[in-house]
Amino acid sequence: MSWGIVQKNIFEKIKQSNNLPQLPQVMLKLIKACNSEKTSIDELTGIISTDPSLTSRLLQIIGSPYINLPKAVNSIKTAVVYLGLDTIRNIAISTSAMRFFNFSKAVPGFDTGRFWYHSYKCGVIARKVAEENDFSNPDEFFLAGLLHDIGRLVLLQNFPDDYKAILKTSSNEDQTMAAEMEMFDTDTPQVSAWLFSQWNLNPLISDAVLFINESIEQIEGALSHVKVVFISNFLARQEVLEKIPDIACLTDIPQARLEQISIEAEEEVADMAKSLGINLDEIQDTIYEDSLTSEIKDLSLFYGTLQNLLQARDIDSVLDVAQNGFKIIFNISRVFYFLLDEKRNILTGFCTSNDKSHKIIKTIALPLSNTSSLLVKCVKQQKVQNSFNEKAPRKLAISDTQIIRLLEAEGLYCVPIYSSKKASGVMALGVDKTKIKSLDNSKGLVRLFSKQTGVCIQSIRFHNEYADNIHEKKMEAYSTLTDKVIHEINNPIAIIKNYIETLSLKLPDKHPAQDELSVIGEEMNRVAGLLDKLRSFSRPKIDGFEPVDINKLCQSILEILKKSILLPKHIEAVITIDPEMPKVKTDQDGLKQVFINLVKNAAEAMDKGGKISVSTRFLSGSAKIMIDEKKRIPGSIEIIVADNGPGISEKIKETLFEPYTTTKIGAANSGLGLSIVHSIIKELNGKIICETKPGKGSRFIITLPVSSSKRK
């Protein structure tokens, strides 16, 4: 019988057996679909639903208590909506891959863990090399690298007794390949390529797998697909860096970059194995199966949480999502956060509003000068710290002890929050010694988790600071321009006024031109008055900072405005004051002008009457206690002026505090009122924002520090 007939009989045997891996088109289609912005939820659902076993497994994972979805999920479409494309892709592909790597139970001596490690690394490298070459479908190369040795699992599963003999007599890859050929008249690459063709994959990828073990000289003249998979398999081997010059002829990628790709892939796969507690040197099949199941769960949960992090629009939302993620993935029920305030050089406390210690934690601050604090050390060194450090035991700082008590835990586990090597703060977890061991075993995943939290916090901060900075720069530019305009106009005004007075003195008192000169003088005075208003916007007059009773100030001004402005227009005015409001060190006259302008603005917008509400409150969470130094940071107060008038359109709101922006019609309205308000609040070291909805009214929210001084 010829070799071809023998080989054909082997493949016929494999085809007729029930031990053939399922088609991976779902895998490939999922990758392509999830990477396309045009893919709809219905299209993705349709792809997954073509594989009943995958659908069943996916729903089983999603329905587990670990995922903790808000309601029961009984359809793939609902799962996609809740978890998002990335999470679904991760679960589906990992589940599909588990079928292949769980294909070798018939031969317990086979090292499935090492097989998986090499296959996964080869896939990662193949994708990176394809991306380096700007190939259109790098995920296809990843699939080829991941499954290039799938033929070995097919042989092993279909001929377990024969393969046991091969494993006993073979100590390296070359011997294994030779033994396969002698035993089956075919080898792993041929079976893998045949299987790829059965799956109707790209023939070029099938060829790449077929020729994966040929000599470098033969590969040199092959097509690019063959070269990429060959290079990937070469780089995925152990201790290969010194041999990289051997494959330099196969690619234009510099040797230094090939080394970097190999190291990156090694680190990526090793980090993932560490984070999942997979020991690749000691792993056995049953352990591997549990680890892979754990991988699917942990990574799907991580990416589900990551998606929620990326959707968070403010820091409080980020921290709530992160806390929920720690609860689901690491079984940590309570997390306190201490975020870096670079301006004040402190760490300020935060936690979810549902935590019973929420109010206390928001009042805590730690100075970065306190080097005895584990939290400060964690931020400065950007390394995990814990209170059970047996190698270097030391007395805990007062702050560490108090935080442990508030967490109601045995000890403290501190994880740095950082991104791009820049610290954002620290997560403080309440733990015992058993939980510390579990977290240490999942350090890679913990690090990924904290880094993604840091990226989201930095992104939100950057967005907010950038928007504030752009607005401040714009207002500063207006001020500079206004100063120049005032200076340039004042000179000719003074000259014109002098000439008018001189001309008036030269003419008889009853000369007809005296009336015209008087009108010109009045108009020049009006121009001078407009310049004074401009000066108030450009450089508001702030005389000095002194303790001011905010409640009393607001009440007295509102009483005056009620009689003069509000009652004649049938506008009701109410005030709600905070009895705990401290005196605020600020400029009283400047604040009066702000308050009057805001109330008058609201009144002028309500021609048919309405209601104006004023409220004051002390922001208790803004006051901080530096527990190690027994010092107190005073905090801030808030004043709100709200109305139920027509509101402000989005277009006007964008430039509301800029000069010459007005919602009113008439020559008397210069559009400087709110720009002057903004300038005064800025000089008082505060902030003002506007919340408005057309037809439902507006709210102007002023925040001022309790203790402040004049800007320099």
C-alpha positions in Angstrom: 0.0 0.0 0.0 1.4 3.4 -1.0 2.1 6.2 1.5 -0.7 8.3 0.0 -3.3 5.6 0.5 -2.1 5.0 4.1 -2.3 8.7 4.8 -5.8 8.9 3.1 -6.9 6.0 5.4 -5.7 7.9 8.5 -7.7 11.0 7.5 -10.8 8.8 6.7 -10.5 7.2 10.2 -10.3 10.7 11.8 -13.3 11.9 9.7 -15.4 8.9 10.7 -14.6 9.2 14.4 -16.5 11.5 16.7 -13.3 12.9 18.0 -13.0 15.8 15.6 -12.9 19.5 16.8 -15.9 21.6 15.9 -15.6 24.1 13.1 -14.0 27.4 14.4 -15.8 29.6 11.8 -17.8 31.0 14.8 -14.5 32.0 16.4 -13.3 33.8 13.2 -16.6 35.4 12.5 -16.9 36.6 16.1 -13.5 38.2 15.9 -14.3 40.0 12.6 -17.8 41.0 13.8 -16.6 42.4 17.1 -13.9 44.4 15.4 -16.3 46.0 13.0 -18.1 49.2 14.0 -20.9 48.3 11.6 -21.9 45.0 13.3 -25.3 45.2 14.9 -26.5 43.3 18.0 -28.8 41.2 15.9 -25.9 40.2 13.5 -23.7 39.2 16.5 -26.5 37.2 18.1 -27.0 35.4 14.8 -23.3 34.4 14.6 -23.3 33.0 18.1 -26.6 31.2 17.7 -25.3 29.1 14.9 -23.3 27.1 17.4 -25.8 25.5 19.9 -23.1 24.2 22.4 -21.4 27.6 22.4 -24.8 29.3 23.0 -25.5 27.0 25.9 -22.1 27.5 27.5 -22.2 31.2 27.1 -25.6 31.4 28.8 -24.3 29.2 31.5 -21.4 31.5 32.3 -23.4 34.7 32.0 -26.1 33.2 34.3 -23.6 32.5 37.1 -23.8 34.5 40.3 -20.3 35.9 39.7 -21.5 38.0 36.7 -24.3 39.5 38.9 -26.4 41.0 36.1 -29.4 43.1 37.1 -31.9 40.5 36.0 -32.0 37.0 34.6 -30.5 36.6 31.1 -32.2 34.0 28.9 -31.0 35.1 25.4 -27.8 35.8 23.7 -29.1 39.2 22.5 -29.8 40.3 26.1 -26.3 39.1 27.1 -24.7 41.1 24.3 -26.6 44.3 25.4 -25.6 43.9 29.0 -22.0 42.9 28.6 -20.9 44.5 25.3 -19.1 43.2 22.3 -15.6 42.8 23.9 -16.9 40.8 26.8 -19.0 38.5 24.6 -16.1 38.0 22.2 -13.8 37.1 25.1 -16.2 34.6 26.6 -17.1 33.0 23.2 -13.6 32.7 21.9 -12.2 31.4 25.2 -15.1 28.9 25.4 -14.4 27.7 21.8 -10.6 27.5 22.5 -11.3 25.4 25.6 -12.8 22.7 23.3 -9.5 22.3 21.5 -7.2 22.4 24.5 -9.5 20.1 26.4 -9.1 17.5 23.7 -6.4 15.3 25.1 -7.8 13.5 28.2 -7.1 10.1 26.6 -3.4 10.5 27.2 -2.8 11.8 30.8 1.0 12.1 30.2 0.6 14.8 27.6 1.5 18.3 29.0 -1.6 20.2 28.0 -0.4 23.3 29.9 2.8 23.6 28.0 1.0 22.9 24.8 -1.5 25.6 25.5 1.3 28.1 26.5 3.2 27.6 23.3 0.1 27.7 21.1 -1.2 30.9 22.8 2.2 32.6 22.6 2.5 31.6 18.9 -0.9 33.2 18.3 0.0 36.4 20.1 3.3 36.7 18.1 1.5 36.0 14.8 -0.9 38.8 15.4 1.8 41.2 16.4 3.9 40.3 13.3 0.9 40.7 11.1 0.1 44.1 12.6 3.8 45.1 12.1 3.4 44.3 8.4 0.1 46.1 8.2 -1.8 43.0 7.0 -5.5 43.5 6.8 -6.7 40.7 9.1 -4.2 40.1 11.9 -6.8 38.1 13.9 -6.7 35.4 11.2 -3.0 35.0 11.8 -3.7 34.8 15.6 -6.1 31.9 14.9 -3.5 30.2 12.7 -0.8 30.5 15.5 -3.2 29.5 18.2 -4.3 26.3 16.4 -1.2 25.5 14.3 -0.6 22.3 16.4 -4.3 21.3 16.6 -3.4 18.2 14.5 -1.4 16.8 17.4 -4.5 16.8 19.6 -6.5 15.1 16.8 -3.9 12.3 16.5 -3.6 12.0 20.3 -7.4 11.8 20.8 -8.0 9.3 17.9 -5.0 7.1 18.5 -4.3 7.4 22.3 -2.4 4.1 22.7 -0.1 4.8 19.7 0.6 8.3 21.0 1.5 7.0 24.4 4.3 5.1 22.8 5.4 8.2 20.9 5.5 10.2 24.1 7.6 7.6 25.9 10.2 7.4 23.2 10.4 11.1 22.2 12.2 13.8 24.2 12.0 16.7 21.8 9.9 18.1 18.9 12.0 16.7 16.1 11.8 13.2 17.6 8.1 13.5 18.1 7.5 14.6 14.5 9.7 11.7 13.2 7.8 9.2 15.4 4.4 10.6 14.2 5.5 10.1 10.6 6.7 6.5 11.3 3.5 5.6 13.2 0.9 7.3 11.1 2.5 8.2 7.8 1.6 11.8 8.6 2.5 14.4 11.2 1.0 17.3 13.2 1.4 20.0 10.5 -0.2 17.9 7.8 -3.1 17.0 10.1 -3.5 20.6 11.1 -3.5 21.8 7.5 -6.0 19.1 6.6 -8.2 20.2 9.4 -8.0 23.8 8.3 -9.1 22.8 4.9 -12.0 20.9 6.4 -13.0 24.1 8.1 -12.8 26.0 4.8 -10.3 28.5 6.2 -8.1 30.7 4.0 -5.9 28.3 1.9 -2.9 30.5 2.5 -3.3 30.1 6.3 -3.6 26.3 5.8 -0.4 26.3 3.7 1.3 28.4 6.4 0.5 25.7 9.0 1.5 22.9 6.6 5.0 24.3 6.1 5.6 25.4 9.6 8.5 23.0 10.3 10.3 23.4 7.0 13.9 24.7 6.8 14.6 28.4 6.8 16.0 28.1 3.3 12.8 26.7 1.9 10.6 29.3 3.8 12.7 32.1 2.4 11.0 31.7 -1.0 7.5 31.2 0.3 4.5 33.6 0.5 4.1 36.1 3.3 1.5 34.0 5.2 3.9 31.1 5.4 6.7 33.3 6.6 4.6 35.0 9.3 3.4 31.8 10.9 6.9 30.2 10.6 8.4 33.3 12.3 5.8 33.1 15.1 6.3 29.5 15.8 10.1 30.1 15.8 9.8 33.0 18.2 7.4 31.1 20.5 10.1 28.5 21.4 12.1 28.7 24.5 15.5 30.5 24.7 15.2 31.8 21.1 16.5 35.3 21.3 20.1 34.5 20.4 18.8 32.6 17.3 16.8 35.6 15.9 19.5 36.4 13.3 18.7 33.1 11.7 15.3 34.3 10.5 16.4 37.8 9.6 16.2 36.9 5.9 12.4 36.1 6.2 11.2 39.6 7.2 11.9 43.3 7.0 11.1 43.7 10.6 14.4 44.8 12.4 15.9 42.2 14.7 15.6 44.5 17.7 11.8 44.7 17.1 11.6 40.9 16.7 13.3 40.5 20.1 10.8 43.0 21.5 7.8 41.2 20.0 9.0 37.9 21.5 9.5 39.5 25.0 6.2 41.3 24.8 4.4 38.0 23.9 6.3 36.1 26.7 5.3 38.8 29.2 1.7 38.9 28.0 1.2 35.1 28.3 3.2 34.8 31.5 1.3 37.6 33.2 -2.0 36.1 32.2 -0.8 32.7 33.6 0.3 34.3 36.8 -2.8 36.3 37.3 -4.8 33.1 36.9 -2.6 31.1 39.2 -1.5 28.7 36.5 1.9 27.0 37.2 3.1 26.0 33.8 5.9 23.8 35.2 3.7 21.6 37.3 0.3 21.8 35.6 -1.7 18.6 34.9 -4.7 18.2 32.7 -7.4 18.4 35.4 -5.7 21.5 37.0 -5.5 23.0 33.5 -9.1 22.5 32.8 -10.1 24.3 36.1 -7.6 27.1 35.3 -8.9 27.6 31.9 -12.5 27.8 33.2 -11.2 30.3 35.7 -9.6 32.2 32.9 -12.8 32.5 31.0 -14.7 33.6 34.1 -12.0 36.1 35.3 -11.2 37.7 32.0 -14.9 37.9 31.0 -15.7 39.6 34.3 -12.7 41.8 34.0 -13.6 43.0 30.5 -17.2 43.4 31.5 -16.1 45.7 34.4 -13.6 47.4 32.1 -16.4 48.2 29.7 -18.4 49.7 32.5 -15.4 51.7 33.6 -15.0 53.2 30.2 -18.7 54.2 30.1 -18.4 56.1 33.5 -18.7 59.8 33.0 -17.4 61.0 36.4 -15.0 59.9 39.1 -17.7 58.8 41.6 -19.1 56.5 38.9 -15.6 55.1 38.2 -15.1 54.3 41.9 -18.6 52.7 42.2 -17.8 50.4 39.2 -14.4 49.6 40.5 -15.8 48.6 43.9 -18.4 46.4 42.3 -15.6 44.8 40.2 -13.6 44.0 43.3 -16.6 42.5 44.9 -17.4 40.3 41.9 -13.9 39.3 40.8 -11.9 39.2 44.0 -14.7 38.8 46.6 -13.7 42.0 48.4 -16.8 43.6 49.8 -15.4 47.0 50.9 -13.0 49.3 49.2 -11.9 52.8 50.3 -10.1 55.1 47.8 -7.6 57.8 48.5 -7.1 60.0 45.5 -4.2 62.3 44.9 -4.7 66.1 45.2 -1.5 67.4 43.7 -2.3 71.1 44.5 -2.6 70.5 48.3 -0.1 67.5 48.3 -2.6 65.2 50.1 -4.6 62.0 49.6 -8.3 62.6 50.0 -10.7 59.8 51.0 -13.6 58.5 48.9 -15.9 55.4 49.0 -19.2 54.4 47.5 -22.2 56.3 48.9 -23.7 52.9 50.0 -20.9 52.3 52.4 -21.8 52.9 56.1 -18.5 54.8 56.6 -19.1 57.0 53.6 -19.4 60.3 55.5 -16.4 59.6 57.7 -14.1 58.5 54.8 -15.0 61.7 52.8 -13.6 63.8 55.7 -10.3 62.0 55.9 -7.1 63.3 54.2 -3.5 62.0 54.4 -0.5 64.3 53.8 2.1 62.9 51.4 4.7 64.0 53.9 3.6 61.1 56.2 6.0 58.4 55.0 5.0 56.0 57.7 1.6 55.5 56.1 1.2 52.4 54.0 -1.2 54.3 51.6 1.4 57.1 51.1 4.1 54.6 50.5 1.9 52.7 48.0 1.4 55.9 46.0 5.0 57.0 46.1 6.5 53.6 45.2 3.5 52.5 43.0 3.8 49.1 44.6 1.3 46.9 46.5 1.6 47.3 50.3 0.0 45.3 53.0 -0.1 45.4 56.8 0.9 41.7 57.2 4.5 42.2 55.9 6.2 39.5 58.0 9.6 40.1 56.3 9.8 43.7 57.6 7.2 44.1 60.4 6.7 47.6 61.7 4.3 49.7 63.8 1.4 50.9 61.7 0.7 54.6 61.3 -2.4 55.9 63.2 -4.2 56.5 59.8 -3.5 52.8 58.7 -5.0 51.5 62.0 -8.0 53.7 61.8 -8.7 52.7 58.2 -8.4 49.0 59.1 -11.0 49.6 61.9 -13.3 51.4 59.5 -13.0 48.5 57.0 -13.8 46.2 59.9 -10.9 43.9 58.7 -7.8 42.2 60.1 -5.5 44.1 57.8 -4.9 46.5 55.0 -4.0 45.7 51.3 -3.1 48.8 49.4 -3.1 48.8 45.5 -1.8 51.8 43.6 -4.1 53.5 41.1 -1.9 54.7 38.3 -1.7 55.3 34.5 1.2 56.1 32.3 3.5 55.9 35.3 1.5 58.7 37.0 -0.2 58.0 40.3 -3.8 58.9 40.8 -4.2 57.5 44.3 -4.6 54.2 46.1 -7.2 51.5 46.8 -7.4 50.4 50.4 -8.9 46.9 50.7 -9.9 45.2 54.0 -8.4 41.7 54.1 -7.2 38.8 56.2 -4.1 36.7 55.6 -6.0 34.2 53.4 -7.4 37.0 51.2 -3.9 38.5 50.8 -2.6 35.2 49.5 -5.5 35.1 47.0 -4.8 38.7 45.8 -1.1 38.0 45.5 -1.8 35.0 43.3 -3.9 37.3 41.1 -1.5 40.2 41.1 -1.5 40.5 37.3 -5.3 40.8 37.2 -5.3 43.2 40.2 -2.6 45.3 38.4 -4.6 45.4 35.2 -7.7 46.3 37.2 -6.1 49.2 39.1 -4.4 50.5 36.0 -7.6 50.6 34.0 -9.3 52.5 37.0 -6.3 54.9 36.9 -6.7 55.4 33.2 -10.4 56.3 33.5 -9.7 58.7 36.4 -6.9 60.4 34.6 -9.0 60.7 31.5 -11.9 62.3 33.3 -9.6 64.6 35.2 -7.8 65.6 32.0 -11.1 66.2 30.2 -12.4 68.4 33.1 -9.1 70.3 33.6 -8.7 70.8 29.8 -12.3 72.2 29.5 -11.7 74.5 32.5 -8.3 75.5 31.2 -9.7 76.4 27.7 -12.4 78.5 29.3 -10.0 80.2 31.7 -7.6 81.0 28.8 -10.5 82.4 26.7 -11.6 84.6 29.6 -8.0 85.7 30.2 -7.7 86.6 26.5 -10.9 88.6 26.8 -9.6 90.4 29.9 -6.3 91.2 28.2 -8.0 92.5 25.1 -10.5 94.5 27.2 -7.6 96.2 29.1 -6.0 97.3 25.9 -9.4 98.5 24.5 -10.1 100.5 27.7 -6.7 102.1 27.6 -6.8 103.0 23.9 -10.4 104.4 24.1 -9.9 106.4 27.4 -7.3 108.6 25.8 -9.4 110.0 23.0 -12.5 110.2 25.3 -10.5 112.5 27.7 -9.3 114.7 24.8 -12.9 115.0 23.4 -14.4 115.8 26.8 -11.7 118.5 27.3 -12.5 120.1 23.9 -16.2 120.0 24.6 -15.7 121.9 27.9 -13.3 124.4 26.2 -15.7 125.0 23.4 -18.6 125.4 25.8 -16.7 128.1 27.7 -15.9 130.0 24.6 -19.5 130.2 23.5 -22.2 132.4 25.2 -24.4 130.5 27.7 -27.5 131.0 25.5 -25.7 130.0 22.2 -27.8 127.4 20.2 -24.7 125.1 20.1 -24.7 124.7 23.9 -27.5 122.1 23.7 -25.7 120.1 21.1 -22.5 120.2 23.1 -24.4 119.0 26.2 -25.8 116.0 24.3 -22.3 115.1 23.0 -21.0 115.4 26.6 -23.8 113.1 27.9 -23.0 110.5 25.2 -19.3 110.6 26.0 -20.2 110.0 29.7 -22.3 107.0 28.6 -19.3 105.6 26.7 -17.2 106.1 29.8 -19.8 104.3 31.8 -19.7 101.3 29.5 -15.9 101.3 29.9 -16.3 101.1 33.6 -18.5 98.1 33.2 -15.9 96.6 31.0 -13.3 97.3 33.6 -15.5 95.4 36.2 -15.3 92.4 33.9 -11.7 92.7 33.1 -10.3 93.4 36.6 -13.1 93.2 39.2 -12.4 95.4 42.3 -11.7 93.1 45.2 -10.7 95.2 48.2 -9.9 92.6 50.9 -10.8 89.2 52.4 -12.6 89.1 55.8 -15.0 86.8 57.6 -18.5 87.1 56.1 -21.8 85.6 57.3 -23.1 84.2 54.0 -26.6 83.5 55.4 -27.0 87.0 56.6 -25.6 88.5 53.4 -28.0 86.6 51.2 -31.1 87.2 53.4 -30.5 91.0 53.6 -29.9 91.5 49.8 -32.9 89.3 48.9 -35.2 91.4 51.2 -34.0 94.6 49.4 -34.5 93.0 46.0 -37.9 91.7 46.9 -39.3 95.3 47.4 -37.5 96.9 44.5 -37.5 94.3 41.7 -39.3 91.0 42.6 -42.7 92.0 44.0 -43.5 94.5 41.2 -43.0 91.6 38.7 -45.0 89.1 40.8 -42.0 87.0 41.5 -42.0 84.9 44.6 -38.6 84.6 46.4 -37.7 81.9 49.0 -34.4 81.3 50.8 -33.2 78.1 52.5 -30.1 78.5 54.7 -27.8 76.0 56.3 -27.6 76.7 60.1 -24.2 75.0 60.2 -22.8 77.4 57.6 -19.4 78.8 58.9 -18.2 82.3 58.3 -16.4 82.5 55.0 -13.2 84.5 54.5 -14.0 86.4 51.3 -14.7 89.8 49.8 -18.2 90.9 51.0 -18.8 93.7 48.3 -17.7 91.4 45.5 -20.0 88.7 46.7 -22.9 91.2 47.0 -22.4 92.2 43.4 -22.5 88.6 42.3 -25.7 87.8 44.2 -27.5 91.0 43.0 -26.5 90.3 39.4 -27.8 86.7 39.5 -31.1 87.5 41.1 -31.7 90.5 38.7 -30.8 88.3 35.7 -33.4 85.7 36.9 -36.0 88.3 37.5 -35.5 89.9 34.0 -36.0 86.5 32.4 -39.5 86.1 34.0 -41.8 88.6 32.5 -44.9 86.7 33.6 -43.8 86.1 37.2 -42.4 83.0 38.7 -40.3 81.8 41.6 -36.6 82.4 42.6 -35.1 80.1 45.2 -31.8 80.8 47.0 -30.1 78.2 49.2 -26.8 78.0 51.1 -25.1 75.0 52.5 -21.7 73.9 53.9 -20.2 71.0 51.9 -19.4 68.8 54.8 -17.6 66.3 52.6 -15.2 69.0 51.4 -13.7 69.5 54.9 -10.8 67.1 55.6 -9.2 65.9 58.8 -5.5 64.9 58.4 -5.7 62.2 61.0 -2.0 61.6 61.4 -1.3 65.3 62.0 -4.6 66.2 63.7 -5.1 69.1 61.4 -8.3 70.3 59.6 -8.7 71.6 56.0 -11.8 73.9 56.2 -13.6 72.9 53.1 -16.1 74.8 50.9 -19.6 76.3 50.9 -22.2 76.4 48.2 -24.7 79.0 47.1 -27.5 78.2 44.6 -29.7 80.8 42.9 -32.4 79.0 40.9 -35.5 80.1 39.0 -38.4 78.4 37.2 -38.2 80.7 34.2 -37.7 79.9 30.5 -34.2 78.5 30.9 -31.3 79.0 28.5 -30.7 77.4 25.2 -27.7 75.0 24.7 -26.2 77.4 22.2 -26.1 80.4 24.6 -25.1 78.2 27.5 -21.8 77.3 25.7 -20.7 81.0 26.0 -22.8 82.1 28.9 -20.0 83.6 31.0 -18.2 85.2 28.1 -18.7 89.0 27.6 -21.5 90.2 25.3 -23.5 87.0 25.7 -27.0 87.8 26.8 -30.4 86.1 26.9 -32.2 89.5 26.9 -33.2 91.9 24.2 -32.7 95.6 24.4 -30.1 98.3 24.1 -29.7 98.5 27.8 -28.4 95.0 28.0 -24.6 94.9 27.4 -24.2 91.2 28.0 -21.5 91.8 30.7 -23.5 90.8 33.8 -22.6 87.1 33.9 -19.0 87.7 32.7 -18.5 90.1 35.6 -20.0 87.5 38.0 -17.6 84.8 36.6 -14.6 87.2 37.0 -15.5 88.1 40.6 -16.0 84.4 41.6 -12.7 83.6 40.0 -11.0 86.3 42.0 -12.6 84.9 45.1 -10.9 81.5 44.3 -14.3 79.9 43.7 -16.2 78.3 40.8 -19.6 78.9 39.2 -21.6 76.6 36.9 -25.0 76.8 35.3 -27.5 74.0 35.0 -30.4 74.7 32.8 -33.2 73.2 30.8 -35.3 75.2 28.3 -38.7 75.8 29.7 -37.8 74.5 33.1 -35.5 77.2 34.5 -31.9 77.6 35.5 -29.6 77.0 38.5 -26.4 78.9 39.1 -24.2 77.0 41.6 -21.4 78.9 43.3 -18.7 77.1 45.3 -16.3 79.1 47.5 -13.6 78.0 49.9 -14.3 78.6 53.6 -10.8 80.1 54.0 -9.2 82.0 51.1 -7.1 85.0 50.2 -6.7 87.4 47.3 -5.4 85.9 44.1 -1.8 87.0 43.2 
